[in-house]
């Protein structure tokens, strides 16, 4: 009898099936871990924005709009698009649209991320620095 070297077709199919099962379990877990890391980065960005807002208020006796704040922080918070601020996948807006009078008292910033036309993460922050998770 001849000795054959290599894998049989059954062994090869079995390896492919096992690799597929592992990928089926691992890919969603990896995606969830990435989303959790992005959410943590957005919350850290909101904390940094709050620190900058406090410094701005100390110097100018009112809180800043997001474009003013980003200039004040030497563009460290992201990219300004109109009255919004973009950092990675998140968009930050002030709500409602602040006036000079309202900025002397406080502010509210909403950070959100959209995927496939739907908001998948949203955080709110006020002048006291409290961050509320609306959608995670």
Secondary structure, DSSP 8 states (H G I E B T S, - for coil): -----S--HHHHHHHHHHHHHHHHHHHHHHHHHHHHHHHHHHHHHHHHHHHHHHHHHHHHSS---HHHHHHHTTT-S-EEETTEEEETTEEEEESS---HHHHHH--EEEEEEEETTEEEEEEEEETT--EEEEE-
